[in-house]
Amino acid sequence: MKLDILVIAAHPDDAELSCSGTLINHVLLGHKVGIVDLTRGELGTRGTPITRKEEAENAAKILGISVRENLELADGYFTNDPHHQKKVIRAIRKYQPEIILGNAVYDRHPDHGRAASLIFEACFYAGLSKIETLDEDENRQKPWRPKALHHFIQTLTAKPDFIVDISSSWNKKMESIKAYKTQFYDPSSKEPETHISSPAFLNLVEARAIEFGSIIGVEYGEGFTVRKSIGVKSLFDIF
């Protein structure tokens, strides 16, 4: 299935926290959108790979995306090497996205920055015909390089290069986040408290969205950074 936008993220819930409003916007515009999670998040203090898989599937339904896949790389231990690059290259060539959204270049969780580097290199190498990868039927995949790679902003503050207005999709974004019942605030849960399970964390998510929204004069926004300048044909493409 060819996609217009593909999110590649280190953990299930990275996409929901960081760019789900943007995904919802584009699904409603008729674009085909998908998510590839690199790991099952098995090192997380709360939940299990099974519960996180179920939560990711439920969140995908809320977002209305076309596909969600998990590459099952080792949480905390995947590296940016040829073996892992080929796994990501295979996914890029499989879905042939025009745009890829990936993890923050630098963040609190070391997996995020490492994933950003892995995604960046895989995007480039996916366009090289001499790097061979096979699809599920053992057929050689064609080279494919997305037109753009953007990095969503996660826990640590970063200056966005552009901001997407997600005011109309805010409620559904929060619904998708709360699909991860084992991970975020639940007063009835008996699991140990973590950085992201406190009520303050969801307040932070909203505060960040309000801050980014205020920069562009809207209620809520999601920020992204870029590795190369964005070009426009008309000044009226920028509001």
Buried (B, 14 or more C-beta within 10 A) or exposed (E): EEBBBBBBBBBBBBBBBBBBBBBBBBBEEEBBBBBBBBBBBBEBEBBEBEBBBBBBEBBBEBBEBBBBBBBBBEBBEBEBEEEBBBBBBBBBBBBBBBBBBBBBBBBEBEBBBBBBBBBBBBBEBBBEEEBEBEEEEEEEBEBBBBEBBBBBBBBEEBEBBBBBBBBBBBEBBBBBBBBBBBBBBBEEBEEEEEEBBEEEBBEBBEEBBBBBBEEBEBEBBBBBBEEEEEEEEEEEEEE
